[in-house]
Amino acid sequence: MNKQELDLEGAVRTITDFPSPGIQFKDITPILGNPKLLRRAIDELVEPLIGEGITKVVGIESRGFILGSGIAHALGAGFIPVRKEGKLPYRTVREEYELEYGTDVIEMHEDAIAPGDVVLIHDDVIATGGTASACARLVARCGGDLKAFSFLVELTFLKGRERLPRGIDAHSVLKF
């Protein structure tokens, strides 16, 4: 296997002006479609978490589901989806958070996390950090012990890491 076959950063496509003018969208679907790159991405996301006692992996809609479920499997943990408002079938807890223009809401089943659960929050990308921070508040309200955040891609120029709760580890594989 040559180095190019395992180049995660080189596999990320930049899509100009998506979803709106001026945005340089980082498209990870080439990683997801390549079994060697997908394995490497999950391995690199899991590596700093081995032995940390993670019992639940919270994946943020929707690309956070893809890698988050692989991380949960590798860690022997349960997987919890966090979704946009109105998408989950059971009773939920909700958290509203600020966007650049307006607000949004995420939800999680009220019984998804129990007091004492050791939790990892995963999303494919951290940009401004708003969604991940809102997710951390949901975990805290349900009594979970938030251990870490993981992201495949971090857009460092947006400084999203600064919005995450202090004292909680945050790991990202690729930084742009």
Secondary structure, 3 states (H helix, E strand, C coil): CCHHHHCHHHHCEEEECCCCCCCEEEECHHHHCCHHHHHHHHHHHHHHHCCCCCCEEEEECCHHHHHHHHHHHHHCCEEEEEEECCCCCCCEEEEEEEECCEEEEEEEECCCCCCCCEEEEEEEEECCCHHHHHHHHHHHHCCCEEEEEEEEEECHHHCHHHHCCCCCEEEEEEEC
